[in-house]
């Protein structure tokens, strides 16, 4: 799955069309909560014979909500599950923004080479 594929998955979540951005929305352009941002955090590549065999991109999907929103959480989790993405979930409250941030950490297999 590519980052573009992930964006398509996130945009298809009911209620989140046009409420998804890579890293952040432009200043002053964020939609009303809830919304989703996602970003790459690191790679953890598999290599063999001095070459990268498989690129594995760690990605955080961040769900921002005004209050604890289990319905939105379930929708995000369902979309990740249905697309074969294994995830871990973390929650925090951002005082300066008066909102919750639920982070889903997952890994995308970006490329896979069968010969090297």
NUKEVEX-946439 format. One record per atom (N, C-alpha, C, CB): residue number from 0; residue in one letter; atom name; x, y, z. Coordinates in steps of 0.1 Angstrom, whole numbers, plus 2048, in hexadecimal, padded with zeros to 3 digits. Glycine has a CB too. Example, Ala and Ser with C-alpha at 12.3 -4.5 7.8 and 13.67 -1.06 7.14 Angstrom:
<atoms>
(atom 0,'A','N',(884,7C7,84E))
(atom 0,'A','CA',(87B,7D3,84E))
(atom 0,'A','C',(884,7DF,84E))
(atom 0,'A','CB',(871,7D3,85A))
(atom 1,'S','N',(880,7EA,847))
(atom 1,'S','CA',(889,7F5,847))
(atom 1,'S','C',(881,800,84F))
(atom 1,'S','CB',(88D,7FA,839))
</atoms>
This chain:
<atoms>
(atom 0,'X','N',(808,7F4,800))
(atom 0,'X','CA',(800,800,800))
(atom 0,'X','C',(809,80C,800))
(atom 0,'X','CB',(7F6,800,80C))
(atom 1,'X','N',(806,816,7F8))
(atom 1,'X','CA',(80D,823,7F7))
(atom 1,'X','C',(806,82D,800))
(atom 1,'X','CB',(80E,828,7E8))
(atom 2,'X','N',(80D,838,802))
(atom 2,'X','CA',(807,843,809))
(atom 2,'X','C',(7FA,848,802))
(atom 2,'X','CB',(811,84F,80B))
(atom 3,'X','N',(7FB,849,7F5))
(atom 3,'X','CA',(7EF,84D,7ED))
(atom 3,'X','C',(7E3,843,7F0))
(atom 3,'X','CB',(7F2,84E,7DE))
(atom 4,'X','N',(7E6,836,7F0))
(atom 4,'X','CA',(7DC,82C,7F4))
(atom 4,'X','C',(7D6,82F,802))
(atom 4,'X','CB',(7E1,81E,7F3))
(atom 5,'X','N',(7DF,832,80B))
(atom 5,'X','CA',(7DA,834,819))
(atom 5,'X','C',(7D2,841,819))
(atom 5,'X','CB',(7E7,836,822))
(atom 6,'X','N',(7D5,84B,812))
(atom 6,'X','CA',(7CD,857,811))
(atom 6,'X','C',(7BF,853,80C))
(atom 6,'X','CB',(7D4,862,808))
(atom 7,'X','N',(7BE,84B,802))
(atom 7,'X','CA',(7B2,847,7FC))
(atom 7,'X','C',(7A9,83F,807))
(atom 7,'X','CB',(7B4,83E,7F0))
(atom 8,'X','N',(7B0,837,80E))
(atom 8,'X','CA',(7A9,82F,819))
(atom 8,'X','C',(7A3,839,823))
(atom 8,'X','CB',(7B3,825,81F))
(atom 9,'X','N',(7AB,842,827))
(atom 9,'X','CA',(7A7,84B,832))
(atom 9,'X','C',(79C,855,82D))
(atom 9,'X','CB',(7B3,854,837))
(atom 10,'X','N',(79D,859,820))
(atom 10,'X','CA',(793,862,81B))
(atom 10,'X','C',(785,85B,819))
(atom 10,'X','CB',(797,867,80D))
(atom 11,'X','N',(786,84E,818))
(atom 11,'X','CA',(77A,846,816))
(atom 11,'X','C',(772,843,823))
(atom 11,'X','CB',(77D,839,80F))
(atom 12,'X','N',(778,846,82E))
(atom 12,'X','CA',(771,844,83B))
(atom 12,'X','C',(765,84D,83C))
(atom 12,'X','CB',(77B,846,847))
(atom 13,'X','N',(759,848,83F))
(atom 13,'X','CA',(74D,850,83F))
(atom 13,'X','C',(74F,85D,848))
(atom 13,'X','CB',(741,848,844))
(atom 14,'X','N',(74C,868,843))
(atom 14,'X','CA',(74E,875,84A))
(atom 14,'X','C',(75B,87B,849))
(atom 14,'X','CB',(74B,872,858))
(atom 15,'X','N',(765,875,842))
(atom 15,'X','CA',(773,87B,842))
(atom 15,'X','C',(777,87F,834))
(atom 15,'X','CB',(77C,871,847))
(atom 16,'X','N',(76E,87E,82A))
(atom 16,'X','CA',(772,883,81D))
(atom 16,'X','C',(776,892,81D))
(atom 16,'X','CB',(766,881,813))
(atom 17,'X','N',(782,895,818))
(atom 17,'X','CA',(787,8A2,818))
(atom 17,'X','C',(78B,8A7,826))
(atom 17,'X','CB',(77D,8AC,812))
(atom 18,'X','N',(78C,89D,830))
(atom 18,'X','CA',(790,8A1,83D))
(atom 18,'X','C',(79D,899,841))
(atom 18,'X','CB',(785,89E,847))
(atom 19,'X','N',(7A5,896,837))
(atom 19,'X','CA',(7B1,88F,839))
(atom 19,'X','C',(7BD,897,833))
(atom 19,'X','CB',(7B0,880,833))
(atom 20,'X','N',(7C8,897,83A))
(atom 20,'X','CA',(7D4,89F,834))
(atom 20,'X','C',(7E1,897,838))
(atom 20,'X','CB',(7D4,8AD,839))
(atom 21,'X','N',(7EB,899,82F))
(atom 21,'X','CA',(7F8,894,833))
(atom 21,'X','C',(7FE,89E,83D))
(atom 21,'X','CB',(801,891,827))
(atom 22,'X','N',(803,899,848))
(atom 22,'X','CA',(809,8A0,853))
(atom 22,'X','C',(800,8AB,85A))
(atom 22,'X','CB',(815,8A7,84E))
(atom 23,'X','N',(7FB,8B5,852))
(atom 23,'X','CA',(7F3,8BF,858))
(atom 23,'X','C',(7EB,8C7,84D))
(atom 23,'X','CB',(7FB,8C9,860))
(atom 24,'X','N',(7E0,8CD,851))
(atom 24,'X','CA',(7D9,8D6,847))
(atom 24,'X','C',(7E1,8E3,847))
(atom 24,'X','CB',(7CA,8D7,84C))
(atom 25,'X','N',(7E0,8EA,83C))
(atom 25,'X','CA',(7E5,8F8,83C))
(atom 25,'X','C',(7E0,900,847))
(atom 25,'X','CB',(7E3,8FF,82E))
(atom 26,'X','N',(7E8,909,84C))
(atom 26,'X','CA',(7E3,912,857))
(atom 26,'X','C',(7D6,919,854))
(atom 26,'X','CB',(7EE,91D,85A))
(atom 27,'X','N',(7CD,918,85D))
(atom 27,'X','CA',(7C0,91E,85B))
(atom 27,'X','C',(7B6,916,852))
(atom 27,'X','CB',(7C1,92C,856))
(atom 28,'X','N',(7BB,90B,84C))
(atom 28,'X','CA',(7B2,903,843))
(atom 28,'X','C',(7AE,8F6,848))
(atom 28,'X','CB',(7BA,901,836))
(atom 29,'X','N',(7B0,8F3,855))
(atom 29,'X','CA',(7AC,8E6,85B))
(atom 29,'X','C',(79D,8E6,85B))
(atom 29,'X','CB',(7B2,8E4,869))
(atom 30,'X','N',(797,8DA,858))
(atom 30,'X','CA',(788,8D9,859))
(atom 30,'X','C',(784,8D8,867))
(atom 30,'X','CB',(783,8CD,850))
(atom 31,'X','N',(777,8D8,869))
(atom 31,'X','CA',(771,8D6,876))
(atom 31,'X','C',(775,8C8,87B))
(atom 31,'X','CB',(762,8D8,876))
(atom 32,'X','N',(777,8C7,888))
(atom 32,'X','CA',(77A,8B9,88E))
(atom 32,'X','C',(76D,8B0,88C))
(atom 32,'X','CB',(77E,8BA,89D))
(atom 33,'X','N',(76F,8A3,88A))
(atom 33,'X','CA',(77C,89C,88A))
(atom 33,'X','C',(782,89C,87C))
(atom 33,'X','CB',(779,88D,88E))
(atom 34,'X','N',(78F,89B,87C))
(atom 34,'X','CA',(797,89A,870))
(atom 34,'X','C',(7A3,891,872))
(atom 34,'X','CB',(79B,8A7,86A))
(atom 35,'X','N',(7A9,88D,867))
(atom 35,'X','CA',(7B4,883,867))
(atom 35,'X','C',(7C1,889,860))
(atom 35,'X','CB',(7B1,876,860))
(atom 36,'X','N',(7CC,888,866))
(atom 36,'X','CA',(7D9,88A,860))
(atom 36,'X','C',(7E1,87E,861))
(atom 36,'X','CB',(7E1,896,867))
(atom 37,'X','N',(7EA,87C,857))
(atom 37,'X','CA',(7F3,870,857))
(atom 37,'X','C',(801,875,853))
(atom 37,'X','CB',(7ED,865,84E))
(atom 38,'X','N',(80B,86D,858))
(atom 38,'X','CA',(818,871,854))
(atom 38,'X','C',(822,865,856))
(atom 38,'X','CB',(81D,87D,85D))
(atom 39,'X','N',(82C,866,84E))
(atom 39,'X','CA',(837,85B,84E))
(atom 39,'X','C',(840,85F,85A))
(atom 39,'X','CB',(83F,85B,841))
(atom 40,'X','N',(844,855,862))
(atom 40,'X','CA',(84C,857,86D))
(atom 40,'X','C',(85A,851,86B))
(atom 40,'X','CB',(846,851,87A))
(atom 41,'X','N',(85B,846,864))
(atom 41,'X','CA',(868,840,862))
(atom 41,'X','C',(867,834,859))
(atom 41,'X','CB',(86F,83C,86F))
(atom 42,'X','N',(872,82F,854))
(atom 42,'X','CA',(871,822,84D))
(atom 42,'X','C',(878,817,855))
(atom 42,'X','CB',(878,823,83F))
(atom 43,'X','N',(874,80B,853))
(atom 43,'X','CA',(87B,800,859))
(atom 43,'X','C',(87C,7F5,84E))
(atom 43,'X','CB',(872,7FA,865))
(atom 44,'X','N',(886,7F8,845))
(atom 44,'X','CA',(887,7F0,839))
(atom 44,'X','C',(88D,7E2,83B))
(atom 44,'X','CB',(890,7F7,82F))
(atom 45,'X','N',(88A,7D9,833))
(atom 45,'X','CA',(890,7CC,833))
(atom 45,'X','C',(89A,7CC,827))
(atom 45,'X','CB',(885,7C0,831))
(atom 46,'X','N',(8A6,7C8,82A))
(atom 46,'X','CA',(8B0,7C8,81F))
(atom 46,'X','C',(8B7,7BA,81E))
(atom 46,'X','CB',(8BA,7D3,822))
(atom 47,'X','N',(8BC,7B8,813))
(atom 47,'X','CA',(8C4,7AC,810))
(atom 47,'X','C',(8CE,7AF,805))
(atom 47,'X','CB',(8BA,7A0,80C))
(atom 48,'X','N',(8DA,7A8,806))
(atom 48,'X','CA',(8E4,7AA,7FC))
(atom 48,'X','C',(8E7,7B9,7F9))
(atom 48,'X','CB',(8E0,7A3,7EF))
(atom 49,'X','N',(8E8,7C1,803))
(atom 49,'X','CA',(8EC,7CF,802))
(atom 49,'X','C',(8E2,7D7,7FA))
(atom 49,'X','CB',(8F9,7D0,7FC))
(atom 50,'X','N',(8D5,7D3,7FB))
(atom 50,'X','CA',(8CA,7DA,7F4))
(atom 50,'X','C',(8BE,7DA,7FC))
(atom 50,'X','CB',(8C8,7D5,7E5))
(atom 51,'X','N',(8B6,7E4,7FA))
(atom 51,'X','CA',(8A9,7E4,801))
(atom 51,'X','C',(89F,7DA,7FA))
(atom 51,'X','CB',(8A2,7F3,801))
(atom 52,'X','N',(89A,7D1,801))
(atom 52,'X','CA',(891,7C7,7FC))
(atom 52,'X','C',(883,7CB,7FD))
(atom 52,'X','CB',(893,7B9,803))
(atom 53,'X','N',(880,7D1,808))
(atom 53,'X','CA',(872,7D5,80B))
(atom 53,'X','C',(872,7E2,813))
(atom 53,'X','CB',(86A,7CA,812))
(atom 54,'X','N',(86B,7ED,80E))
(atom 54,'X','CA',(86A,7F9,815))
(atom 54,'X','C',(85D,7F8,81E))
(atom 54,'X','CB',(869,805,80C))
(atom 55,'X','N',(85F,7FA,82B))
(atom 55,'X','CA',(854,7FA,835))
(atom 55,'X','C',(854,807,83B))
(atom 55,'X','CB',(856,7EE,83F))
(atom 56,'X','N',(849,80F,838))
(atom 56,'X','CA',(848,81D,83D))
(atom 56,'X','C',(83F,81D,849))
(atom 56,'X','CB',(842,825,832))
(atom 57,'X','N',(844,822,854))
(atom 57,'X','CA',(83C,824,860))
(atom 57,'X','C',(834,831,85E))
(atom 57,'X','CB',(845,825,86D))
(atom 58,'X','N',(827,830,861))
(atom 58,'X','CA',(81E,83B,85F))
(atom 58,'X','C',(815,83C,86B))
(atom 58,'X','CB',(815,839,852))
(atom 59,'X','N',(813,849,86F))
(atom 59,'X','CA',(809,84C,87A))
(atom 59,'X','C',(7FD,852,874))
(atom 59,'X','CB',(80F,855,885))
(atom 60,'X','N',(7F1,84D,877))
(atom 60,'X','CA',(7E4,852,873))
(atom 60,'X','C',(7DF,859,87F))
(atom 60,'X','CB',(7DB,847,86D))
(atom 61,'X','N',(7DD,866,87F))
(atom 61,'X','CA',(7D8,86D,88B))
(atom 61,'X','C',(7CA,872,889))
(atom 61,'X','CB',(7E1,879,88D))
(atom 62,'X','N',(7C1,86E,892))
(atom 62,'X','CA',(7B3,872,892))
(atom 62,'X','C',(7B2,87D,89C))
(atom 62,'X','CB',(7AA,865,895))
(atom 63,'X','N',(7AD,888,898))
(atom 63,'X','CA',(7AB,893,8A2))
(atom 63,'X','C',(79C,895,8A4))
(atom 63,'X','CB',(7B1,8A1,89C))
(atom 64,'X','N',(798,896,8B1))
(atom 64,'X','CA',(78A,897,8B4))
(atom 64,'X','C',(788,8A1,8C0))
(atom 64,'X','CB',(784,889,8B9))
(atom 65,'X','N',(77D,8A7,8C1))
(atom 65,'X','CA',(77A,8B1,8CB))
(atom 65,'X','C',(778,8AA,8D9))
(atom 65,'X','CB',(76E,8B9,8C7))
(atom 66,'X','N',(772,89E,8D8))
(atom 66,'X','CA',(770,897,8E4))
(atom 66,'X','C',(773,888,8E1))
(atom 66,'X','CB',(761,899,8EA))
(atom 67,'X','N',(772,880,8EB))
(atom 67,'X','CA',(774,871,8E9))
(atom 67,'X','C',(76A,86D,8DF))
(atom 67,'X','CB',(773,869,8F6))
(atom 68,'X','N',(76E,868,8D3))
(atom 68,'X','CA',(765,864,8C8))
(atom 68,'X','C',(767,856,8C4))
(atom 68,'X','CB',(767,86E,8BC))
(atom 69,'X','N',(761,84D,8CB))
(atom 69,'X','CA',(763,83F,8C8))
(atom 69,'X','C',(75E,83B,8BB))
(atom 69,'X','CB',(75C,836,8D3))
(atom 70,'X','N',(753,841,8B6))
(atom 70,'X','CA',(74E,83E,8A9))
(atom 70,'X','C',(758,841,89E))
(atom 70,'X','CB',(741,847,8A6))
(atom 71,'X','N',(75F,84D,89F))
(atom 71,'X','CA',(769,850,895))
(atom 71,'X','C',(775,846,896))
(atom 71,'X','CB',(76E,85E,896))
(atom 72,'X','N',(778,843,8A2))
(atom 72,'X','CA',(783,839,8A4))
(atom 72,'X','C',(780,82C,89E))
(atom 72,'X','CB',(786,837,8B3))
(atom 73,'X','N',(774,827,8A0))
(atom 73,'X','CA',(770,81A,89A))
(atom 73,'X','C',(770,81B,88B))
(atom 73,'X','CB',(762,816,89F))
(atom 74,'X','N',(76C,826,885))
(atom 74,'X','CA',(76D,828,876))
(atom 74,'X','C',(77B,827,871))
(atom 74,'X','CB',(766,835,872))
(atom 75,'X','N',(784,82E,878))
(atom 75,'X','CA',(792,82E,874))
(atom 75,'X','C',(798,81F,875))
(atom 75,'X','CB',(79B,838,87C))
(atom 76,'X','N',(795,819,880))
(atom 76,'X','CA',(79A,80C,883))
(atom 76,'X','C',(794,802,878))
(atom 76,'X','CB',(796,807,891))
(atom 77,'X','N',(788,803,875))
(atom 77,'X','CA',(782,7FA,86B))
(atom 77,'X','C',(789,7FC,85D))
(atom 77,'X','CB',(773,7FD,86A))
(atom 78,'X','N',(78B,809,859))
(atom 78,'X','CA',(792,80B,84D))
(atom 78,'X','C',(7A0,805,84C))
(atom 78,'X','CB',(792,81A,84A))
(atom 79,'X','N',(7A7,807,857))
(atom 79,'X','CA',(7B5,801,858))
(atom 79,'X','C',(7B4,7F2,857))
(atom 79,'X','CB',(7BC,806,865))
(atom 80,'X','N',(7AB,7EC,85F))
(atom 80,'X','CA',(7A9,7DD,85F))
(atom 80,'X','C',(7A6,7D8,852))
(atom 80,'X','CB',(79F,7D9,86A))
(atom 81,'X','N',(79C,7DE,84B))
(atom 81,'X','CA',(797,7D9,83E))
(atom 81,'X','C',(7A2,7DA,833))
(atom 81,'X','CB',(78B,7E1,83A))
(atom 82,'X','N',(7AC,7E2,836))
(atom 82,'X','CA',(7B7,7E4,82C))
(atom 82,'X','C',(7C3,7DD,830))
(atom 82,'X','CB',(7B9,7F2,829))
(atom 83,'X','N',(7C2,7D4,83A))
(atom 83,'X','CA',(7CD,7CB,83E))
(atom 83,'X','C',(7D9,7D3,845))
(atom 83,'X','CB',(7D3,7C5,832))
(atom 84,'X','N',(7D5,7DE,84B))
(atom 84,'X','CA',(7E0,7E5,853))
(atom 84,'X','C',(7DF,7E2,862))
(atom 84,'X','CB',(7DE,7F5,850))
(atom 85,'X','N',(7EA,7DD,867))
(atom 85,'X','CA',(7EB,7DA,875))
(atom 85,'X','C',(7EF,7E7,87C))
(atom 85,'X','CB',(7F6,7CF,878))
(atom 86,'X','N',(7E8,7EA,887))
(atom 86,'X','CA',(7EA,7F7,88E))
(atom 86,'X','C',(7EB,7F6,89D))
(atom 86,'X','CB',(7DF,801,88A))
(atom 87,'X','N',(7F1,800,8A3))
(atom 87,'X','CA',(7F1,802,8B1))
(atom 87,'X','C',(7EB,810,8B3))
(atom 87,'X','CB',(800,802,8B7))
(atom 88,'X','N',(7E4,812,8BE))
(atom 88,'X','CA',(7DD,81E,8C1))
(atom 88,'X','C',(7E2,825,8CE))
(atom 88,'X','CB',(7CE,81B,8C2))
(atom 89,'X','N',(7E3,832,8CD))
(atom 89,'X','CA',(7E7,83A,8D8))
(atom 89,'X','C',(7DE,846,8D9))
(atom 89,'X','CB',(7F6,83F,8D7))
(atom 90,'X','N',(7DC,84B,8E5))
(atom 90,'X','CA',(7D2,857,8E6))
(atom 90,'X','C',(7D9,861,8EF))
(atom 90,'X','CB',(7C5,852,8EC))
(atom 91,'X','N',(7D7,86E,8EC))
(atom 91,'X','CA',(7DB,879,8F4))
(atom 91,'X','C',(7D2,885,8F2))
(atom 91,'X','CB',(7EA,87D,8F1))
(atom 92,'X','N',(7D2,88D,8FC))
(atom 92,'X','CA',(7CA,899,8FB))
(atom 92,'X','C',(7D3,8A5,8F9))
(atom 92,'X','CB',(7C1,89C,908))
(atom 93,'X','N',(7D1,8AD,8F0))
(atom 93,'X','CA',(7D9,8B9,8ED))
(atom 93,'X','C',(7D3,8C5,8F3))
(atom 93,'X','CB',(7DC,8BB,8DD))
(atom 94,'X','N',(7D8,8C9,8FE))
(atom 94,'X','CA',(7D3,8D5,905))
(atom 94,'X','C',(7D2,8E2,8FD))
(atom 94,'X','CB',(7DA,8D7,912))
(atom 95,'X','N',(7DD,8E4,8F6))
(atom 95,'X','CA',(7DE,8F1,8EE))
(atom 95,'X','C',(7D4,8F1,8E3))
(atom 95,'X','CB',(7EC,8F3,8E9))
(atom 96,'X','N',(7CF,8E6,8DE))
(atom 96,'X','CA',(7C5,8E5,8D3))
(atom 96,'X','C',(7B7,8E1,8D8))
(atom 96,'X','CB',(7CA,8DB,8C9))
(atom 97,'X','N',(7B6,8DE,8E5))
(atom 97,'X','CA',(7A9,8D9,8EA))
(atom 97,'X','C',(7A3,8CE,8E2))
(atom 97,'X','CB',(79F,8E5,8EB))
(atom 98,'X','N',(7AB,8C4,8DF))
(atom 98,'X','CA',(7A6,8B8,8D8))
(atom 98,'X','C',(7AE,8AC,8DB))
(atom 98,'X','CB',(7A7,8BB,8C8))
(atom 99,'X','N',(7A8,8A1,8D8))
(atom 99,'X','CA',(7AF,894,8D9))
(atom 99,'X','C',(7B6,890,8CC))
(atom 99,'X','CB',(7A4,889,8DD))
(atom 100,'X','N',(7C1,889,8CE))
(atom 100,'X','CA',(7C8,883,8C2))
(atom 100,'X','C',(7CA,875,8C5))
(atom 100,'X','CB',(7D6,88A,8C0))
(atom 101,'X','N',(7C3,86D,8BC))
(atom 101,'X','CA',(7C4,85E,8BD))
(atom 101,'X','C',(7CE,85A,8B1))
(atom 101,'X','CB',(7B6,857,8BB))
(atom 102,'X','N',(7D9,854,8B5))
(atom 102,'X','CA',(7E3,851,8AB))
(atom 102,'X','C',(7E3,842,8A8))
(atom 102,'X','CB',(7F1,855,8AF))
(atom 103,'X','N',(7E2,83E,89C))
(atom 103,'X','CA',(7E3,830,897))
(atom 103,'X','C',(7F0,82F,890))
(atom 103,'X','CB',(7D7,82C,88E))
(atom 104,'X','N',(7F9,827,896))
(atom 104,'X','CA',(806,824,890))
(atom 104,'X','C',(805,818,888))
(atom 104,'X','CB',(811,823,89A))
(atom 105,'X','N',(809,818,87B))
(atom 105,'X','CA',(809,80D,872))
(atom 105,'X','C',(815,80D,869))
(atom 105,'X','CB',(7FC,80D,86A))
(atom 106,'X','N',(816,802,861))
(atom 106,'X','CA',(821,801,858))
(atom 106,'X','C',(81C,7FE,84A))
(atom 106,'X','CB',(82C,7F7,85D))
(atom 107,'X','N',(821,806,840))
(atom 107,'X','CA',(81D,803,832))
(atom 107,'X','C',(829,7FC,82C))
(atom 107,'X','CB',(81A,810,82B))
(atom 108,'X','N',(826,7F2,824))
(atom 108,'X','CA',(831,7EB,81C))
(atom 108,'X','C',(830,7F3,80F))
(atom 108,'X','CB',(82E,7DB,81A))
(atom 109,'X','N',(83A,7FB,80C))
(atom 109,'X','CA',(83A,804,800))
(atom 109,'X','C',(83E,7FD,7F4))
(atom 109,'X','CB',(843,810,803))
(atom 110,'X','N',(849,7F5,7F5))
(atom 110,'X','CA',(84E,7EE,7E9))
(atom 110,'X','C',(852,7E0,7EE))
(atom 110,'X','CB',(85A,7F5,7E2))
(atom 111,'X','N',(851,7D7,7E5))
(atom 111,'X','CA',(856,7C9,7E7))
(atom 111,'X','C',(85C,7C4,7DB))
(atom 111,'X','CB',(84A,7C0,7EC))
(atom 112,'X','N',(868,7C0,7DC))
(atom 112,'X','CA',(870,7BA,7D0))
(atom 112,'X','C',(872,7AB,7D3))
(atom 112,'X','CB',(87D,7C2,7CE))
(atom 113,'X','N',(86E,7A3,7C9))
(atom 113,'X','CA',(870,795,7CB))
(atom 113,'X','C',(87E,790,7C6))
(atom 113,'X','CB',(865,78D,7C3))
(atom 114,'X','N',(884,798,7BD))
(atom 114,'X','CA',(892,795,7B9))
(atom 114,'X','C',(89B,7A1,7BC))
(atom 114,'X','CB',(893,792,7AA))
(atom 115,'X','N',(8A7,79E,7C0))
(atom 115,'X','CA',(8B1,7A9,7C3))
(atom 115,'X','C',(8BF,7A5,7BE))
(atom 115,'X','CB',(8B1,7AC,7D2))
</atoms>
